[in-house]
Amino acid sequence: MIQFSDFYQRARERKGGDSAIADHLPHVASASELKSRADDRYLSDLTRCVFRAGFVWRIIDNKWTGFEEAFSGFIPRYWQQAPPERLEALASDARVVRNMQKISTVPRNARMIVEASESHGSFGKFLADWPSNDQVGLLLWLKKNGERLGGATSQYFLRMQGWDGFILSFDVVTALTNHNLMDASPTSKKGLDQAQAVFNQWHEETGLPYSHLSRILSFTLDAR
């Protein structure tokens, strides 16, 4: 397999050196940071990522204060059993994007967070205890137990939390496929496993966080 140092050198040339790369690397949260976040913040961010999917992120982000108000702070124990009329009211609430299909994901995702919290002490501890060398397992768990958490939605959610993992963005997938490191769809189990194997090897080779490897790899392509 091609060594990651070759990709890093290409990224250095394109971004303008080590400091330029460092300025664009994502924050990697410690286990204590993940554990210290309240469950309502995880439900808030999950919901934000669900609403961002297939939409203009800027619009969702600009409306997020209104979302927080409309969803009363995203308390998981309330939303896991929210009455249908509360959801129906949100579908006509101008403070949010009135997409009933996405609004209806909140109870199931809240239930997922509550159940993980009950089993592990908190949802943050659940995330902190899941190893980065099995990100695929976590992505599949989120997809199975939550709603609308397939594709890249869970990857962006994990990155938002600072959980150390890769994102199979267009640039990352293109780089992997161009170098014959992935030949399956990035949304398939086979494609995810191929990406995981590559990032596991590069992590062992370099000691760099998975999220940094992923971001640096994305820098190796010409700007689109």
C-alpha positions in Angstrom: 0.0 0.0 0.0 1.2 3.5 -0.7 2.7 5.2 2.4 0.8 8.1 3.9 4.0 10.2 3.8 3.5 10.4 0.0 0.0 11.9 0.5 1.3 14.3 3.1 4.0 15.6 0.9 1.4 16.3 -1.8 -0.9 18.0 0.7 2.1 20.2 1.8 2.7 21.3 -1.7 -0.9 22.2 -2.3 -1.7 23.9 1.0 1.6 25.7 1.4 3.5 23.9 4.1 3.1 22.2 7.5 1.6 25.2 9.3 -1.1 25.7 6.6 -2.1 22.1 7.0 -2.1 22.3 10.8 -4.4 25.4 10.6 -7.1 23.3 8.9 -7.0 20.1 11.0 -10.1 19.3 13.0 -10.2 19.2 16.8 -9.9 15.7 18.3 -11.8 15.5 21.6 -10.4 13.6 24.6 -12.4 10.9 26.2 -13.2 13.3 29.1 -14.5 15.9 26.7 -16.8 13.4 25.1 -18.0 12.2 28.5 -18.6 15.7 29.8 -21.1 16.6 27.1 -24.7 16.3 28.1 -27.0 13.9 26.2 -29.2 16.8 25.1 -26.3 18.3 23.2 -25.7 15.0 21.4 -29.4 14.9 20.3 -29.2 18.5 19.2 -26.1 17.8 17.0 -27.6 14.6 15.6 -30.7 16.5 14.6 -28.7 19.3 13.1 -26.8 16.8 10.9 -30.1 15.1 9.9 -31.5 18.4 8.8 -28.3 19.4 7.0 -28.3 16.3 4.9 -29.3 17.2 1.3 -29.9 20.8 2.4 -27.8 24.0 2.5 -25.9 23.8 5.7 -25.8 27.6 6.2 -29.6 27.8 6.3 -29.8 25.2 9.0 -27.0 26.7 11.0 -28.5 30.2 10.8 -31.9 28.8 12.1 -30.4 26.7 14.9 -31.3 29.0 17.7 -34.9 28.7 16.6 -34.6 25.0 16.5 -33.3 24.9 20.0 -36.3 27.0 21.2 -38.8 25.0 19.2 -37.4 21.6 20.5 -37.1 23.0 24.1 -33.4 22.1 24.3 -33.6 18.6 22.9 -34.0 16.7 26.2 -33.8 13.0 25.1 -36.0 11.6 27.8 -38.9 13.9 26.8 -38.4 13.5 23.0 -38.2 9.7 23.1 -41.9 9.7 24.0 -43.1 13.1 22.7 -46.8 13.1 21.8 -47.7 13.1 18.1 -49.4 16.5 18.4 -46.1 18.0 19.5 -44.4 16.8 16.4 -47.3 17.9 14.2 -47.1 21.4 15.7 -43.4 21.6 14.8 -44.3 20.8 11.2 -46.0 24.3 11.1 -43.4 26.1 13.3 -41.6 28.8 11.4 -38.6 28.6 13.7 -37.6 25.3 12.1 -37.3 23.8 8.6 -40.8 22.3 8.4 -39.9 18.8 7.0 -42.1 16.3 8.9 -40.0 13.3 7.8 -36.9 14.8 9.4 -38.8 16.1 12.5 -40.1 12.6 13.1 -36.6 11.3 13.4 -36.1 13.0 16.7 -38.1 10.5 18.9 -36.2 7.5 17.6 -32.8 9.2 17.8 -33.7 10.4 21.3 -34.6 6.8 22.3 -31.3 5.6 20.9 -29.4 8.1 23.0 -31.4 7.2 26.2 -30.8 3.5 25.8 -27.1 3.9 25.2 -26.9 6.3 28.1 -28.7 3.8 30.4 -26.2 1.0 29.3 -23.0 3.0 29.5 -23.7 5.9 31.9 -24.0 8.6 29.2 -24.1 8.8 25.5 -20.7 10.6 25.6 -19.2 7.6 27.5 -20.6 5.3 24.9 -18.9 7.2 22.2 -15.6 7.6 24.2 -15.5 3.8 24.7 -15.9 2.9 21.0 -12.5 2.5 19.3 -11.6 4.5 16.2 -10.2 1.4 14.5 -13.8 0.1 14.4 -15.5 3.2 13.1 -17.4 1.1 10.7 -19.0 -0.8 13.6 -20.1 2.5 15.1 -21.5 3.8 11.9 -23.5 0.6 11.4 -24.7 0.8 15.0 -25.9 4.4 14.5 -27.7 3.5 11.3 -29.4 0.4 12.8 -30.5 2.1 16.1 -31.2 5.6 14.9 -33.1 7.1 12.0 -31.7 8.8 8.9 -28.2 8.2 10.1 -26.8 6.4 7.1 -24.6 7.7 4.4 -22.3 10.5 5.6 -24.7 11.9 8.2 -23.2 9.9 11.1 -19.6 10.6 9.9 -20.3 14.4 10.1 -22.0 14.0 13.4 -19.0 12.2 14.9 -16.6 14.8 13.4 -18.8 17.6 15.0 -18.3 15.9 18.4 -14.5 15.6 17.9 -14.7 11.8 17.9 -11.7 10.6 16.0 -12.8 9.2 12.7 -12.6 9.6 8.9 -15.1 11.3 6.7 -15.6 9.8 3.2 -16.1 13.1 1.5 -15.9 13.4 -2.3 -12.2 14.3 -2.2 -11.3 11.5 0.2 -13.2 8.9 -1.8 -11.6 10.2 -5.0 -8.1 10.0 -3.6 -8.7 6.4 -2.3 -10.2 5.2 -5.6 -7.5 7.0 -7.7 -4.8 5.0 -5.9 -6.8 1.7 -6.0 -7.4 1.7 -2.3 -11.1 1.5 -2.6 -13.2 -0.1 -5.4 -16.6 -0.3 -3.7 -19.3 2.3 -3.0 -18.4 4.4 0.0 -21.9 3.8 1.4 -21.6 0.0 1.2 -20.3 -2.2 4.0 -17.5 -3.3 1.6 -16.5 0.2 0.8 -16.5 1.2 4.5 -14.4 -1.8 5.4 -11.9 -0.9 2.7 -11.6 2.6 4.0 -11.3 1.5 7.6 -8.4 -0.9 6.7 -6.5 1.9 4.9 -6.9 4.4 7.7 -6.0 1.7 10.3 -2.8 1.0 8.5 -2.0 4.7 8.1 -2.7 5.4 11.8 -0.3 2.6 12.8 2.3 4.0 10.3 2.1 7.7 11.4 0.4 7.8 14.8 -1.8 10.6 13.5 -5.5 10.8 14.5 -7.9 9.3 12.0 -9.6 12.7 11.5 -6.3 14.3 10.6 -5.4 11.6 8.2 -8.8 12.0 6.5 -8.5 15.8 6.3 -4.9 15.7 5.0 -5.9 13.2 2.3 -8.6 15.6 1.1 -6.0 18.2 0.6 -4.2 16.2 -2.0 -6.7 16.9 -4.8 -6.9 20.0 -6.9 -9.6 22.5 -5.7 -12.9 21.9 -7.4 
